[in-house]
């Protein structure tokens, strides 16, 4: 029987090899991405918002000021080119809400927020800490596997 992805699990049977390759790639890319993100935080002059990110903020009930504040404490968990995925959290009442912010580091001191989302919305894609991608299956594929 094939192992299906569950929130907090390791990679599903379909994604195990991809997860291994992705982890090796991230091991190489993350040090430079972390340094670039730290440099951006020190030099921060301008943060732009993509039209997609603007829409997602509204749809996901997030405020720009909360995302900007959360970026100060964020940790780079993925890198691809000049784009980084930052894991952070925002205060939501008495609890904290996990948040992934996809940020394009455009130039020194300038970045564009590409999108913002709660990683729990597709929890099967992430390990229990929501910081390491373990599955690349689409929602329809996962729904079919769980049916």
DAKA-V393845 format. One record per run of one state. SS is the DSSP state (hx for helix, st for strand, lp for the rest). FROM is the first residue (numbers start at 1). LEN is the number of residues. If there is no record, write none. Layout:
# DAKA-V393845
ss | from | len
SS | FROM | LEN
SS | FROM | LEN
This chain:
# DAKA-V393845
ss | from | len
lp | 1 | 7
st | 8 | 1
lp | 9 | 7
hx | 16 | 28
lp | 44 | 2
st | 46 | 4
lp | 50 | 1
hx | 51 | 9
lp | 60 | 4
hx | 64 | 9
lp | 73 | 2
st | 75 | 6
lp | 81 | 2
st | 83 | 10
lp | 93 | 2
st | 95 | 13
lp | 108 | 2
st | 110 | 8
lp | 118 | 1
hx | 119 | 7
st | 126 | 2
lp | 128 | 5
st | 133 | 1
lp | 134 | 5
hx | 139 | 8
lp | 147 | 1
